[in-house]
Amino acid sequence: MKFRLKKEKEFSFLETGEGTPIVVLHGLMGGLSNFDGVTDFFPKKGYKVIIPELPIYTMSLLKTNVKSYSNYLKDFLDFKGLNNVILLGNSLGGHIGLYFSKSYPEYVKALVITGSSGLYESAMGGSYPKRGDYDFIKKKAEDVFYDPRVATKEIVDEVYETVNDRNKLIRTLAIAKSAIRHNMAKDLPNMKQPTCIIWGKNDNVTPPEVATEFHELLPDSDLYWIDKCGHAAMMEHPEEFNKLLDSWLTKRNL
């Protein structure tokens, strides 16, 4: 990660640039560095990029769910004095962004989702990694991407450490159940925010038909595909991801 985390009150976050705020929501196993391409590019285009570190593994087990993370995001935005933000979320982060947009629409100017959970029950992975089995976890991490080389040793080691930490494992399973429980299908037709959907054509975690369903259910959405791309488009094809998002923001005058 190229930028230093700021710590203010109970919040840790990355902040760079000036202008319209783009608030980035990371995924379950996704570090803030997954969005290095976004944090490099958009401040030059007149946006402030803010990435709060979500309390994925530090909330009480009862609060380890999509709704609590959405409320945490509201507390963070209130603390920073932000409203009228563009939310950008990948995987679980996309789901939190969707749930937040449903719950607190007055805060959200626009929404961007990529590889988001919220519709597809297996979005957290069908078989959960076996504890202690490094090769299995390496394969699962590689499956997230079209090009397995994107799953560096650092990424695999981080996932391995997570599933071998009992506290993190229990919370990961709780989040997976919460994601299934908080299915957004009935809510999406009522969500009026302009939404940009950027999806990898080769996403094995949330397959392409999930993106199509999001597009059909959201009243004001645009759908863009990235070829030879898996679950984390902003990591695997950062330049193409930024180009698509930038042109969408320009088209929508955001």
GIFENVEN-V504142 format. One record per backbone hydrogen bond with DSSP energy under -0.5 kcal/mol. CO is the residue of the C=O (numbers start at 0). NH is the residue of the N-H. If there is no record, write none. Layout:
co->CO nh->NH
co->CO nh->NH
//
This chain:
co->5 nh->12
co->7 nh->10
co->10 nh->7
co->11 nh->52
co->12 nh->5
co->13 nh->50
co->15 nh->48
co->19 nh->47
co->20 nh->22
co->20 nh->85
co->21 nh->23
co->21 nh->49
co->22 nh->87
co->23 nh->25
co->23 nh->51
co->24 nh->89
co->28 nh->30
co->30 nh->33
co->31 nh->34
co->32 nh->35
co->34 nh->38
co->35 nh->39
co->36 nh->40
co->37 nh->41
co->40 nh->43
co->41 nh->44
co->41 nh->46
co->42 nh->45
co->45 nh->19
co->46 nh->48
co->47 nh->21
co->47 nh->49
co->48 nh->15
co->49 nh->23
co->49 nh->51
co->50 nh->13
co->51 nh->53
co->53 nh->55
co->54 nh->57
co->54 nh->58
co->59 nh->62
co->60 nh->63
co->62 nh->64
co->64 nh->68
co->65 nh->69
co->66 nh->70
co->67 nh->71
co->68 nh->72
co->69 nh->73
co->70 nh->74
co->71 nh->75
co->72 nh->76
co->73 nh->77
co->74 nh->78
co->75 nh->79
co->76 nh->80
co->76 nh->81
co->77 nh->80
co->84 nh->86
co->84 nh->108
co->84 nh->109
co->85 nh->22
co->86 nh->111
co->87 nh->24
co->88 nh->113
co->89 nh->92
co->90 nh->93
co->90 nh->94
co->90 nh->116
co->91 nh->95
co->92 nh->96
co->93 nh->97
co->94 nh->98
co->95 nh->99
co->96 nh->100
co->97 nh->101
co->98 nh->102
co->99 nh->103
co->103 nh->106
co->104 nh->107
co->106 nh->84
co->106 nh->108
co->108 nh->193
co->109 nh->86
co->110 nh->195
co->111 nh->88
co->112 nh->197
co->113 nh->90
co->117 nh->183
co->118 nh->120
co->119 nh->122
co->121 nh->124
co->125 nh->127
co->129 nh->132
co->131 nh->133
co->132 nh->136
co->133 nh->137
co->134 nh->138
co->135 nh->139
co->136 nh->140
co->137 nh->141
co->138 nh->142
co->139 nh->143
co->140 nh->143
co->141 nh->144
co->143 nh->230
co->145 nh->147
co->146 nh->149
co->147 nh->150
co->149 nh->151
co->151 nh->155
co->152 nh->156
co->153 nh->157
co->154 nh->158
co->155 nh->159
co->156 nh->160
co->157 nh->161
co->158 nh->162
co->159 nh->163
co->161 nh->164
co->163 nh->165
co->164 nh->168
co->165 nh->169
co->166 nh->170
co->167 nh->171
co->168 nh->172
co->169 nh->173
co->170 nh->174
co->171 nh->175
co->172 nh->176
co->173 nh->177
co->174 nh->178
co->175 nh->179
co->176 nh->180
co->177 nh->181
co->179 nh->182
co->180 nh->182
co->183 nh->186
co->183 nh->187
co->184 nh->188
co->186 nh->189
co->187 nh->190
co->187 nh->218
co->189 nh->191
co->190 nh->218
co->193 nh->110
co->194 nh->196
co->194 nh->221
co->195 nh->112
co->195 nh->197
co->196 nh->198
co->196 nh->223
co->198 nh->225
co->199 nh->202
co->206 nh->209
co->206 nh->210
co->207 nh->211
co->208 nh->212
co->209 nh->213
co->210 nh->214
co->211 nh->215
co->212 nh->216
co->213 nh->217
co->217 nh->220
co->219 nh->194
co->221 nh->196
co->223 nh->198
co->225 nh->200
co->228 nh->201
co->231 nh->234
co->231 nh->235
co->232 nh->236
co->234 nh->237
co->236 nh->240
co->237 nh->241
co->238 nh->242
co->239 nh->243
co->240 nh->244
co->241 nh->245
co->242 nh->246
co->243 nh->247
co->244 nh->248
co->245 nh->249
co->246 nh->250
co->247 nh->251
co->248 nh->253
co->249 nh->252
//
